[in-house]
Amino acid sequence: MTPKNNKKQKIGFIGLGLIGGSIAKAIRQYYPEFDIVAFDKNKEALALAVQEEVIDVAAAAIDDNFRNCSYIFLCAPVSCNTAYLKQIKEYLHDGCILTDAGSVKTNIHMEVKRLEIEEYFIGGHPMAGSEKSGYTNSKAMLIENAYYVLTPSALVSEERLAAYQAFVRNLKAIPVILNYEEHDYVTGTISHLPHIIASSLVNFVRDTDTKDELMKNLAAGGFKDITRIASSSPTMWQHICLKNGRNISQLLNSYISTLIRVKKLIDTSDEQGLYQWFDSSRSYRNSIPASSAGPIKKSYAIYCDIIDEAGGIAAIATILASNGINLKNIGIIHNREFEEGVLRIEFYDEASSKKASCLLQKFRYIVYER
């Protein structure tokens, strides 16, 4: 909300990891005139944020630095966000919106109600992320074009909600309003369950691998893609499972039933059933929009056939760099079970990926996109 006076607006952050850091960087980019104060237990993250001029004040504790904030973002792990509410309560005022960035909402809404601060609170969840964690991996574009779910409390005013929606849009994200119970069920299905499945698949391969680790060493791109999110912060996912346990448990029961059904198709050699199984999943998967970033961030990569000779990668890197295209990662693929090109080149955004593909084809490289 806009303060009733003409003082410079101030934004407070409690937690400056991947999501908190990314939101702070987006605010700095689109609202450069705002003052930003942050508290985090990781002092190195705070020092780096000050050095990069993302934040103006690194608070040693939740103290008077958070007084008179227009927004206060709780961006710590979900359990910690709930615990911080008591400390932040005294700094709330009529011109302040209190929000969080956690992917579980029920617990924090219950605590907000218990503390009688509902009029200030609008839950927030940017549906964006990365398998990497921490402030060093944060970036302003992480929330760009991502759905940003808002879960307003029952007593929050329409004025506050409208102000927060406008604020989110100005950060180039897409606000979506849900009630907190619906949010926890939806994210449990499309975000929490996939992380558990990915982690269980990785652990299964680890536990069943050969003595010389053939599975690990021969794992192809398909396996790495669907298990990439298993590299996410274990602390964060521990908290999420504890706080959204009821939904996740119900979803796991349903998913286990689904696995049992496909096992039966395989056991009975049901040709038509198996075809329909894979065809329906392919059709539904292809219908999912690619225009907005989801909870599992899309990777932008192309694959290129090159001759395995000295300077081959350097030549491609030089072509791309000389045309102002930044690379996120580049490397040779030794197992190409589901991929065409021998060289995988990853970019930060779709525009760079498409530009690189066109450019390399002009230089007569064979390029595969996916």
VMD Tcl script that draws the C-alpha trace (Angstrom):
set ca {
  {0.00 0.00 0.00}
  {1.10 3.54 -0.55}
  {1.92 5.25 2.77}
  {-0.25 8.16 3.79}
  {2.80 10.42 3.97}
  {5.46 11.27 1.43}
  {8.27 9.38 3.11}
  {10.41 7.04 1.07}
  {8.90 3.55 1.03}
  {10.66 0.76 2.88}
  {10.45 -2.99 2.30}
  {11.49 -5.55 4.90}
  {12.73 -9.10 4.31}
  {13.09 -11.83 6.89}
  {15.00 -14.52 5.05}
  {17.17 -13.76 2.03}
  {17.67 -17.10 0.32}
  {16.77 -18.09 -3.22}
  {13.19 -16.77 -3.18}
  {13.68 -13.85 -0.79}
  {16.79 -12.77 -2.66}
  {15.04 -13.04 -6.03}
  {12.06 -10.96 -4.88}
  {14.41 -8.37 -3.35}
  {16.39 -8.17 -6.61}
  {13.17 -7.76 -8.60}
  {12.09 -4.94 -6.27}
  {15.48 -3.29 -6.63}
  {15.16 -3.54 -10.42}
  {11.61 -2.18 -10.71}
  {11.50 0.04 -7.61}
  {15.08 1.34 -7.35}
  {14.00 4.21 -5.08}
  {12.76 1.91 -2.28}
  {14.79 1.23 0.84}
  {15.21 -2.48 1.55}
  {16.10 -3.86 4.98}
  {16.76 -7.57 5.50}
  {17.48 -10.04 8.27}
  {18.90 -13.50 7.69}
  {20.78 -15.92 9.91}
  {23.28 -16.28 7.08}
  {25.49 -13.22 7.57}
  {27.44 -13.91 4.38}
  {24.23 -13.62 2.35}
  {23.44 -10.28 3.98}
  {26.94 -8.98 3.37}
  {26.78 -9.98 -0.30}
  {23.35 -8.36 -0.70}
  {24.71 -5.10 0.74}
  {27.79 -5.32 -1.49}
  {25.57 -5.83 -4.55}
  {23.41 -2.89 -3.41}
  {20.31 -5.10 -3.40}
  {19.56 -4.16 0.22}
  {20.30 -0.95 2.08}
  {20.36 -2.27 5.65}
  {21.51 -5.66 6.96}
  {19.69 -6.09 10.27}
  {21.34 -8.09 13.02}
  {17.93 -9.04 14.41}
  {14.23 -8.38 13.88}
  {14.33 -4.92 15.40}
  {13.36 -1.30 14.82}
  {14.85 -1.45 11.33}
  {11.52 -3.06 10.36}
  {9.42 -0.21 11.67}
  {7.37 1.76 9.09}
  {7.70 -0.82 6.29}
  {5.15 -0.75 3.48}
  {5.69 -4.48 2.95}
  {7.27 -7.13 5.14}
  {8.18 -10.39 3.40}
  {8.66 -13.59 5.40}
  {10.94 -15.69 3.18}
  {12.45 -18.16 5.65}
  {11.52 -21.90 5.70}
  {7.79 -22.35 6.31}
  {8.14 -23.38 9.97}
  {10.35 -20.38 10.71}
  {7.96 -17.95 9.00}
  {5.23 -18.94 11.44}
  {7.59 -18.54 14.40}
  {8.66 -15.06 13.27}
  {5.09 -13.71 13.33}
  {5.20 -12.92 17.05}
  {8.40 -10.91 16.62}
  {7.12 -8.94 13.67}
  {3.66 -8.17 15.12}
  {4.72 -4.97 16.88}
  {5.99 -3.47 13.62}
  {2.69 -3.79 11.74}
  {0.70 -0.62 11.05}
  {-2.14 0.63 8.87}
  {0.10 1.24 5.86}
  {1.78 -2.18 5.99}
  {1.12 -5.43 4.14}
  {2.55 -8.55 5.76}
  {3.18 -11.45 3.41}
  {5.22 -14.61 3.08}
  {6.69 -16.67 0.26}
  {6.18 -20.18 1.61}
  {4.69 -23.03 -0.41}
  {2.46 -24.16 2.48}
  {-0.21 -21.76 3.70}
  {-2.58 -23.38 6.21}
  {-0.28 -23.21 9.24}
  {0.72 -19.60 8.81}
  {-2.89 -18.54 8.22}
  {-3.91 -20.30 11.42}
  {-1.17 -18.53 13.39}
  {-2.03 -15.16 11.84}
  {-5.62 -15.66 12.97}
  {-4.53 -16.68 16.47}
  {-2.36 -13.56 16.78}
  {-5.22 -11.39 15.49}
  {-3.23 -9.82 12.67}
  {-5.41 -11.01 9.76}
  {-6.12 -7.46 8.58}
  {-2.45 -7.10 7.57}
  {-1.74 -10.53 6.10}
  {-1.88 -11.69 2.48}
  {-0.13 -15.00 1.93}
  {2.12 -15.12 -1.11}
  {3.73 -17.94 -3.07}
  {5.73 -17.23 -6.23}
  {5.41 -20.44 -8.26}
  {9.03 -20.38 -9.28}
  {12.16 -22.02 -8.02}
  {15.34 -23.87 -8.78}
  {17.10 -27.02 -7.71}
  {19.76 -24.66 -6.36}
  {19.27 -22.75 -3.14}
  {20.64 -19.72 -1.30}
  {21.03 -16.03 -2.04}
  {23.95 -16.63 -4.40}
  {21.57 -18.40 -6.82}
  {18.83 -15.76 -6.64}
  {18.01 -13.54 -9.60}
  {15.35 -10.97 -10.41}
  {14.09 -12.87 -13.45}
  {13.26 -15.95 -11.34}
  {9.72 -14.66 -10.74}
  {9.28 -13.05 -14.15}
  {6.19 -14.47 -15.92}
  {5.69 -16.88 -13.02}
  {2.33 -17.34 -11.36}
  {2.35 -15.65 -7.96}
  {-0.41 -17.08 -5.76}
  {-1.99 -14.71 -3.22}
  {-3.98 -16.13 -0.30}
  {-5.64 -13.17 1.45}
  {-6.81 -13.49 5.03}
  {-10.53 -13.21 5.76}
  {-10.18 -9.73 7.30}
  {-7.80 -8.16 4.79}
  {-9.29 -5.18 2.94}
  {-9.96 -5.05 -0.80}
  {-7.67 -2.02 -0.91}
  {-4.74 -4.00 0.50}
  {-5.35 -6.92 -1.84}
  {-5.60 -4.66 -4.89}
  {-2.37 -2.91 -3.88}
  {-0.51 -6.20 -3.54}
  {-1.83 -7.48 -6.88}
  {-0.56 -4.33 -8.58}
  {2.79 -4.65 -6.82}
  {3.20 -8.26 -8.01}
  {2.31 -7.30 -11.58}
  {4.92 -4.54 -11.50}
  {7.50 -7.18 -10.58}
  {6.49 -8.89 -13.87}
  {4.85 -11.85 -12.13}
  {1.24 -13.01 -12.61}
  {-0.97 -12.79 -9.49}
  {-3.52 -15.55 -8.88}
  {-5.90 -15.47 -5.89}
  {-6.72 -18.72 -4.04}
  {-7.92 -19.56 -0.56}
  {-5.15 -21.10 1.51}
  {-6.67 -24.60 1.75}
  {-7.08 -24.85 -2.02}
  {-3.54 -23.58 -2.43}
  {-2.08 -26.32 -0.24}
  {-3.92 -29.07 -2.12}
  {-2.95 -27.73 -5.55}
  {0.72 -27.18 -4.71}
  {0.79 -30.52 -2.92}
  {-0.10 -32.14 -6.25}
  {1.99 -30.17 -8.74}
  {4.98 -29.21 -6.58}
  {5.34 -31.21 -3.37}
  {4.49 -34.65 -4.78}
  {6.91 -34.32 -7.75}
  {9.76 -33.47 -5.36}
  {9.02 -36.55 -3.28}
  {8.81 -38.75 -6.38}
  {12.10 -37.36 -7.73}
  {13.87 -37.92 -4.41}
  {12.48 -41.43 -4.03}
  {13.59 -42.33 -7.57}
  {17.12 -41.07 -6.89}
  {17.27 -43.02 -3.63}
  {15.93 -46.12 -5.41}
  {18.71 -45.96 -8.01}
  {21.30 -45.43 -5.27}
  {20.03 -48.42 -3.28}
  {19.73 -50.78 -6.27}
  {22.83 -49.74 -8.25}
  {25.54 -52.22 -9.17}
  {28.78 -52.34 -7.20}
  {30.59 -50.41 -9.92}
  {27.74 -47.83 -10.06}
  {26.71 -48.53 -13.64}
  {23.28 -46.92 -13.12}
  {24.81 -43.74 -11.77}
  {27.37 -43.45 -14.54}
  {25.02 -44.38 -17.38}
  {22.10 -42.22 -16.22}
  {20.83 -40.42 -19.31}
  {19.35 -36.98 -19.79}
  {15.81 -38.19 -19.25}
  {16.63 -39.50 -15.78}
  {18.55 -36.34 -14.89}
  {15.72 -34.09 -16.09}
  {12.97 -35.74 -14.06}
  {15.15 -35.97 -10.93}
  {16.82 -32.55 -11.16}
  {14.62 -31.14 -8.39}
  {15.92 -33.79 -5.98}
  {18.93 -31.47 -5.62}
  {16.77 -28.88 -3.82}
  {17.32 -27.85 -0.20}
  {16.59 -30.82 2.13}
  {15.76 -28.44 4.98}
  {13.11 -26.67 2.93}
  {11.47 -29.92 1.85}
  {11.61 -31.37 5.33}
  {9.61 -28.35 6.54}
  {7.15 -28.56 3.64}
  {6.40 -32.24 4.26}
  {5.85 -31.60 7.96}
  {3.54 -28.64 7.37}
  {1.55 -30.04 4.43}
  {1.67 -33.64 5.58}
  {-2.07 -34.38 5.46}
  {-2.42 -33.34 1.81}
  {0.83 -35.00 0.78}
  {-0.10 -38.28 2.48}
  {-3.47 -38.39 0.70}
  {-1.81 -37.60 -2.63}
  {0.79 -40.32 -2.11}
  {-1.99 -42.85 -1.50}
  {-3.62 -41.86 -4.77}
  {-0.30 -41.95 -6.62}
  {0.55 -45.39 -5.22}
  {-2.84 -46.62 -6.50}
  {-1.93 -45.22 -9.92}
  {1.38 -47.12 -9.90}
  {-0.44 -50.31 -8.95}
  {-2.79 -49.85 -11.93}
  {0.06 -49.47 -14.41}
  {1.87 -52.42 -12.83}
  {-1.24 -54.51 -13.54}
  {-1.19 -53.39 -17.19}
  {2.41 -54.57 -17.44}
  {1.81 -57.84 -15.55}
  {-1.11 -58.74 -17.84}
  {0.69 -57.61 -21.03}
  {-2.25 -55.32 -21.80}
  {-1.07 -53.82 -25.10}
  {-4.01 -51.49 -25.62}
  {-4.07 -50.41 -21.99}
  {-0.37 -49.57 -22.02}
  {-0.70 -47.63 -25.26}
  {-3.62 -45.61 -23.87}
  {-1.66 -45.01 -20.66}
  {1.31 -43.46 -22.45}
  {-0.77 -41.74 -25.13}
  {-3.03 -40.00 -22.60}
  {-0.05 -38.81 -20.53}
  {1.69 -37.52 -23.66}
  {-1.43 -35.64 -24.78}
  {-2.01 -34.05 -21.38}
  {1.69 -33.20 -20.97}
  {1.74 -31.50 -24.37}
  {-1.34 -29.44 -23.41}
  {0.43 -27.81 -20.44}
  {1.24 -24.18 -21.31}
  {4.94 -23.40 -21.67}
  {4.55 -19.62 -21.49}
  {4.60 -19.27 -17.71}
  {7.20 -20.48 -15.26}
  {5.86 -23.14 -12.92}
  {7.04 -24.50 -9.59}
  {9.59 -26.62 -11.42}
  {11.58 -24.22 -13.51}
  {11.88 -25.03 -17.19}
  {15.37 -25.44 -18.59}
  {16.22 -23.81 -21.91}
  {18.64 -26.00 -23.80}
  {19.62 -26.96 -27.33}
  {21.66 -29.92 -28.53}
  {24.28 -29.64 -31.21}
  {26.23 -32.23 -33.19}
  {29.91 -31.36 -33.29}
  {33.04 -33.24 -34.25}
  {34.99 -34.37 -31.19}
  {38.13 -32.38 -31.87}
  {40.20 -29.74 -30.12}
  {38.55 -26.32 -30.19}
  {35.08 -27.57 -31.13}
  {33.35 -26.28 -28.02}
  {35.44 -23.12 -27.96}
  {34.34 -22.27 -31.52}
  {30.65 -22.52 -30.58}
  {31.15 -20.57 -27.36}
  {32.93 -17.82 -29.31}
  {30.11 -17.58 -31.86}
  {27.51 -17.22 -29.13}
  {29.54 -14.82 -26.99}
  {30.34 -12.54 -29.93}
  {26.59 -12.22 -30.53}
  {25.83 -11.29 -26.93}
  {24.32 -14.62 -25.87}
  {25.05 -15.66 -22.28}
  {25.47 -19.37 -21.52}
  {24.23 -20.99 -18.33}
  {25.98 -24.30 -18.93}
  {27.69 -26.23 -21.71}
  {28.97 -29.78 -21.84}
  {29.44 -33.02 -23.76}
  {26.73 -35.71 -23.39}
  {28.16 -39.21 -23.07}
  {24.81 -41.00 -22.94}
  {22.22 -39.82 -25.43}
  {19.33 -42.16 -24.78}
  {16.70 -39.45 -25.22}
  {18.75 -36.70 -26.84}
  {20.09 -36.03 -30.29}
  {23.07 -33.72 -30.13}
  {26.38 -34.55 -28.51}
  {26.79 -31.03 -27.05}
  {24.20 -29.68 -24.63}
  {24.04 -25.88 -24.31}
  {21.81 -24.38 -21.63}
  {20.61 -20.77 -21.50}
  {18.97 -18.50 -18.95}
  {15.85 -17.77 -21.02}
  {13.87 -18.94 -24.03}
  {14.79 -15.96 -26.20}
  {18.51 -16.70 -25.87}
  {17.89 -20.38 -26.66}
  {15.98 -19.58 -29.87}
  {18.51 -16.95 -30.97}
  {21.40 -19.37 -30.42}
  {19.65 -22.11 -32.40}
  {19.13 -19.86 -35.41}
  {22.65 -18.53 -35.20}
  {24.36 -21.92 -35.03}
  {22.28 -23.23 -37.92}
  {23.50 -20.31 -40.03}
  {27.02 -21.57 -39.30}
  {25.84 -25.00 -40.58}
  {25.76 -26.74 -37.23}
  {23.07 -29.40 -36.81}
  {20.91 -28.24 -33.91}
  {18.13 -30.02 -32.03}
  {15.68 -28.17 -29.81}
  {13.36 -29.53 -27.14}
}
mol new
graphics top color blue
foreach p $ca { graphics top sphere $p radius 0.5 }
foreach p [lrange $ca 0 end-1] q [lrange $ca 1 end] { graphics top cylinder $p $q radius 0.2 }
display resetview
